[in-house]
Amino acid sequence: MALKGNLRDFSITQLLNLINLAQKTGTLVVENSSEAILVSFRDGKLAYAQVGQEDNSLASILYRAKKISAPQHKVIKERAGHMSDKELGLLLINASYLSQQDILLSVQIHFIGILNRLFTWLEGSFRFESDVLPPTDKITVRVGLENIIIEGSRKIRELEQLQDEIPSLDMALKFTDRPGTNIRNVNLSVEEWRVVSFINPKNSVRQIARATSLNDLEIRRIAYTLIQAGLVELVRPEGTRYIQPPGKPSVQKGSTEEQKSLINRIISRIRSL
């Protein structure tokens, strides 16, 4: 079966349902204007996933999963860089440094995370290559797609709702002159503070997303939270754009005065509670 097309006509949910029900073996390649994601399946179950040319080595996966520290990651890359993932995994298990469950769970969570990114893609082309399997030196998993599809469908519904609230990522955010009464409920996460640092009428929401490495769903969710809290409002971007060096996102930090004003308002509000 030759399967290829565009996400506008055939959604990720439909693709995964087809692969699951037909128990397909092969690799789904999905590409948009900025990146490509490869997801391999065996008998309709998730086996492997890779984002473009990103480092997908076991050492890096374990480091992201906080199973090894930065110095340990560096040592492994230097001294065991010639080893395959399977060889490195056996070495770590035999040395009683990590258990087989630690390694497999870290790899599984990493692959599921990559697959989940596709649920936020609204555009892109895809093709299913039945003769392409994961590299033989990589550790693979065997994860059913049913729960992934259910959770992905929930994310799609959430994204659709947020699109109604924030129709265009080309709009900008600016701090409101007076925070709303909901400021007492504000408890910003690290990612939300990062977004706050880029709020500037010259920056579109899309630019902020790129600067903070957030996908469409994540940036819409954070922007909506800040709007509901009465901290910011949507505005048309100002015409003037700053020129950034090549390869860097054209995005400006919020002015120092605006950031200090916001922080001072939050502190004042907390003290008054």
N, C-alpha and C positions, 0 to 999 in steps of 0.2 A: 504494500500500500504506500503510494507516494503521497505524503502529507506535507503541504506547504501553503502559506497564505499570509494574511495580515491580521493583526490583533483587532482591527476595527470590525472585521467580519467574523472572527472566530476567537473567542476569549480564552484566556489561560484556563479558566474553570472548565470550559468545554474540552479543551485539549487534554487536560489531566483526567477528566472523566472518561474520555475515549481511550487513553493509554491504560487506565486502570481496568476498564471493562473488557478491553481487547487483550489485556495482559501482554502488552507490547514490550519488546526488548530492543533497545537502541538509544540514540541520543537526540534530544530536542535542542535545537539551536535557535535562540531568540535574539534578535538584534534590533537596536534602535539607533538614533543618531549619535549616541555617545558611548555605548558599550554593547558587549555581547555576553550572553549567559548560556552556558552549556549544561544541560541536565541529563544524566544517563539513567536508564531504567532497565530493570531485569525482571521479566515476567510481570510487568505492570507495577513494580515497586521501585521506589527511589533507591538508586545505588550510588550515585556520585554527582557532584555539581562543581562548576568552575565559573568564575567571573573573569572573562577576557584573559589578560596576561597577569592578573593579580597572583601574588605568591600563595600557592595552595598547598605548600609543603606541610607535612605533619608537624614539624617544629613550629611553624607559624600558627597553625591551627591551635596547638596546645598553648602557645603564648597568648593568643587572643582569648582562649578559654580560661586563662589565669591558672593553668596547671603547672607552668614553669615561669620563672622570673625572666626579666630582660637579660641579666648576665648569663643565666643558664641557656637562654635562647641563642645568645651570641656564641657561647662555647660550643653548643650543638652544631650550629651552622658552620663553625670553623673546623671542628674536629670530626664531625660526622656528615659533612656536606655531601660526601661521595655516596652515602648510603641511600637506598630507596626508603620510602615511607614504611614499607613492610619490615625491612631490616631494622630500621630505627625503632619501630614499635616493639619488635621482639627484644631488642637490646634493653629498652627501658623496662619491659616486663620482667625479663630475666634478672635485671639488676635490682628488682623489687622497688624501683623508683615510682612507677605508676602501674596500676592494675590494667588488665585488658578492658575492664568495664570503663575505667577512666578514659582510655584512648578512644574506644568505640563510641562512647556517649559524646565526647568532644567533637569527633568527626561527624556524627549524626546531627548534632545541633548546628554545626557549621553548614552542612549541606542543606538542611531544612531552611535555614536562614536565607541562603542564596535563592532557593526555590520560592520562598515567600516574597522576595523582592519583585518577582514577576507579577504578582497580583496588583501592584501599584502602577504597572505599565499600561498606559492607555493606547499607545501606538507602538508599532514595530512589526517586523516581518519574522516569520518562523518557518522552520523546516524540520521534519523528523527523518533522521538517517538511521535506518535499521541495521546497517552494517558497521556503525561506529560504536565501540564500547569503551569503557574507561581504560586509562593506561594500566598495564599489568603490574606496574610497581606501586600503584596507589592502593590504599586501604578503601574498601567499599563497604556499604551498609545494605540493609534490606528493610525499608520502611514503607508500610502501607500508605496509600494516598488519601484514604477516606477522611481522616481527621484534618489533614493538610488542606483538603478541598473545602471542608466545612469552615475552618478558620479563615481561609483565603476569601471565601464568599462573604464572610462577615466584614473583612477589611474592604472589599469592593463596595459593599453597601455603605459603609462609613465614609469612604472616599466620595461616593455619589452625593451623600448628604452634605459633606463639607464643600463640594463643588457648588452646591446651591448657595451656601453661605459666602464662599470666596470663589466667584465664577472664573476669575482670571488671575494667574500668577504674575502677570505683567503689571498689576497694581502695586503700589508701595504702601508702607506703613509709616505712621508718624505718631509720636507721643501726643496723647490728649492733653489739653490745657488743665483739665481737672479730672483726676481719676474717679471712676464710678464707685458706687457704694460697695461693690463686690471686692474691693481691694483687700478687705479683711480676710478673704478666703484665698488670697494669692500665696502660693507656696511653689516658687519656681524651681524647676529641675535644672541640672547642669546644661542640658541642651537648650532649654528655654532662655537661660541667661546668655548663652552664646548667641542666640537669635537676637535678643535684646541689644547686644553690643553692636549689631549691624543695622539697627533700625535708623533709617534716614530717608527722607522723602526722595532722595536721588537713587535709592536702591529699590529695585523691584523685588517682590517676594521670591521670584524665580532666581534672581541673583543671590539673595540671601541663602536660599536652599543650596545653591552650588557652593557658596563660600563655606557653609557649615556641613556639607556632605549629607544633606537630608533629602529623602525622596519626596514625591508630591504629597503623599498621604501625611508624612511626618511634618512637613512645613505647614500644610493646611491646618493640621491638628493644633500645632503650637500657635499659629497666627490666630486661629479662632479662640483659643484659650485666652490669649492676651486681649483680644477684642472684647470678649465676654467679661473679662475682669475690669474693663474700663481703662486699661492702660494705654491702648493704641487704637487707631482708627485707620481704615483704608482710604487712600487718596491716590490721585493720579500722580505718577512719577514726575518730578521736576525735569524740565528739558535739558538742563546742564548735566553732562556726564563727566566723571573723572576719567582720566586716561591712566590705565594700569600697564605695567610691563607685560610683554607677550607671555601667554601661558598662565596668567593669574586672573582670577575673576574680577570683573569690574564692579567692585562693591566697596562701599565706604563704611567705616565705623560710625556709629551714632556720635554726635558731637559730645564733647566732654560735659558741656553745660546741661544737655538733655539727660545724659546718663546720671549725673550728680543730682539733678532735679528729681528724677524718678526714684533714685535710691533714698533721697531725703524724704520724699513723700511717703514711701513705704515705711521708713523708720518712724516718722512722725505718727503715722497711722497705728503702728504696732504699739508705740508708747501710750497712745490714747485709749487703747483697749482695756 
